[in-house]
Amino acid sequence: MRIIHSSKARPREIDTNIAQAVASVSADYLREMVEAISIPRHFFAEHSNNQLVARRVAHEFEGCGYDVQYQGAWSNLVAKKGETFSEGAILIGAHYDSVPSTPGADDNASGVAAMLACAKALSTFDDLPICFVAFNREEDGLIGSADFVENYIGKEKLRVREAHILEMVGHCSRIKGSQHVPEGLPIKISDTGDFLGVVGNRISTQMVDTAMEVAKTYIPDLPVTGLKIYLGLEKRLSVLRRSDHDPFWQSNIPAVMWTDTAEFRNQNYHQPTDTPDTLDYDFLQKVARLIVACALTSCSK
């Protein structure tokens, strides 16, 4: 494994179109989306809420001009413009369900809000090979994303060049000692929980490098820590596979997980206290701006 930091990355030349799109991401919109989504919404325990949130997410995508379809038995939402991408799509995804009886503001209204903010910022661009997916049933063993990879990608309805999975990206603490390392993970990181983590395996290490360079270029005041996993070590450490990036890894599709590290920083993880007022919207805005910059950078390759 290898840890890298955006502060040590080499910045790229600034593209004014990317910079303008980055600047358009609004903290007020992110807060509005988090507050709208943060209700208990487990697929079975709160099914009506689950589908209410799905409709709200679909409405936001449609309001930005995307075509939206429900995919599979678990109501994944797929939003894109156009049907095929000859060079492969850049996928941005986040799960919209929660564990039972929790509002799930960080887990994962924060990721959904960042994804929607990205969709809004990119909506003015023509012919981008971008696909957005709101996954359901992540909290039930990644069932929704596994179905998407097997039955949507697997049946050649979409070819994915790379996938960015947003998993809890709204909690930030600038207090020393607030950040912990998962047991058994042989790495050293800052003990201050003010950074975004980007995790990639052996087929997605270049995506981690790009994220560091783009962060240094467009959001230099957002600390980003990248974790590169080699030799298939993620298969031995289940903590690295707990979100919707894992089905992509299992199918050898390059993917990275974007995360605030969940319970290793956020004490509200899977608790009724995971509410909108516990998030840092300045931090979330920077994360959303970074995904916009990364998406547009990847489109220009």
Protein Blocks (a to p, Z undefined) as FASTA:
>chain_A
ZZddfklpccddddfklmmmmmmpcfklmmmmmmmmmccfbfklmmmlmmmmmmmmmmmm
mmnopacddedjkopacddedjbdfkopadddddfbdcehiaklmlomkmmmmmmmmmmm
mmmpghiacdddddehklnopmmmmmmmmmmmmnopaccfbdcddehjabccfbehiacc
dehiacdddfbffbccddddfklmmmmmmmmmmmmmmmmmbccdddddehhlmmmmmklm
mcfklmmmmnopacddddehijmlmmmgoiaklcfklpcfklmmmmmmmmmmmmmmmmmZ
Z
